[in-house]
Amino acid sequence: MNPEIINKYSAPVPRYTSYPTAPHFTPDVGAASYAKWLSALPEHTDLSLYMHIPFCHALCWYCGCCTKAVQRYEPVAAYVASLQKEIESVASRITKPHAVKHIHWGGGSPNALSPDDILLLNTLLRGNFQVSDTAEFAVEIDPRVLSREQVVAFALAGVTRVSLGVQDFDPAVQAAINREQSYETTQRAVEQFRELGINAINIDLVYGLPHQTRESVQETIRQVLKLQPDRIAIFGYAHLPSRFKNQTRIDDAALPDAIERFAQSSRLARILETAGYVRIGLDHFARADDPLAQGQVNRNFQGYTTDSASSLIGLGASAIGRLPEGYVQNEPSAAGYARRIESDGLATVRGRALSEDDRIRGFAIERLMCDMTFPADEISRRFGSAAESVVEEAEALIEMDPDALIERTSDGFRLTPRGRPFVRSIAACFDIYLDQGAALHSKGA
């Protein structure tokens, strides 16, 4: 790949886990709007539940998540009490029959919870929502602080998939990001889950970290492949120290440049595809027999997913949900979240009511991010004449493509192999909010 092309399309752009993206949510949507939207959910709506646990044993310096390190369990226990109230409050406002098809616990680290609280929260979710017998239940795990008792609790709760954070196995990289984690620790976590029948294993890696090289990420992926995970996610590190204070501990001079980042990502992709993994969207890889490689792929705040539920309920501090009317987000701080739940039963502080144009552009961006295609005919069928301007923008993009990143199809356009690494930058061409406000984003490649 020509270095000029890499630098040209590596400008900071969103990851597009929603559209409009979270920086463009506003206080115009609050608890009152959310309560109204919940009560208006259509009958027999499929739901997805996301629950956020904003605690870790120690804070990794690269982290951009809404979390904090705690050494005592009292703050976690108090947070669980607030979650119980929110679960009951949200469920009481959904009066029509529904089915929960997907549950995801993220953080932070859900295994910051005690085994008893893992079981308690599971009981609360299943007692207040109509969880399908076939629902997928995914949990993010920090292997460094995982106990056998927690593994047993997750199994008893019905967890079907776990995502294990690894990031990188190189000791120099681990020291630079304050995350020391051996291969043996990770292997032990995988084995414990598999022993109890939780066989769907995801591994999360990050490229673009300080002191990483093509050779070091190659060694990390070699070790990861020995664990035989079903899915591997490879995220590009987003260095935003002005937004995340912990990232100021990272030495800017130790970060790879855009060319090296691109080379690391490309090498990892080649190794995984050679090993038989199917590339999904921008940064996910799945075994050929995994559901993510076999059917419709969607994108939400947890990344690429088979979850096709029409509405997402977010629970916990900073959690984001999506209903037919738009997006909602809870108060980010755990203390502020608890106060709002105690006062109102809901903690929504901002969101976005969707316009028809938002829906059209959001659909187009999601299909680009998932399928690497712009399906003009399907967009026109779904949205009618309202989609004409977006389809015209796509036509102009085809005509103005000097770098052969896209190619015309009978149904719009698709990204070429050359263009695939820059899908975020191409999707950004349809984002009318991108230049509004002062949002910070990660590099596009």
Secondary structure, DSSP 8 states (H G I E B T S, - for coil): --HHHHHHT-SEE---SSSS-GGG-BTTS-HHHHHHHHHT--TTEEEEEEEEE-EESS--TT--SS-EE-SSSHHHHHHHHHHHHHHHHHHHH--S-EEEEEEEEEES-GGGS-HHHHHHHHHHHHHHS-EEEEEEEEEEE-GGG--HHHHHHHHHHT--EEEEEEE---HHHHHHHT----HHHHHHHHHHHHHTT--EEEEEEEES-TT--HHHHHHHHHHHHHT--SEEEEEE----TTT-GGGGGS-GGGS--HHHHHHHHHHHHHHHHHTTEEEETTTEEEETTSGGGTS--EEETTEEE----SEEEEESTT-EEEETTEEEEE-SSHHHHHHHHHHHS--EEEEEE--HHHHHHHHHHHHHHHHSEEEHHHHHHHHGGGGHHHHHHHHHHHHT-TT--EEEETTEEEE-TTTGGGHHHHHGGG-TTTTSS----EE--
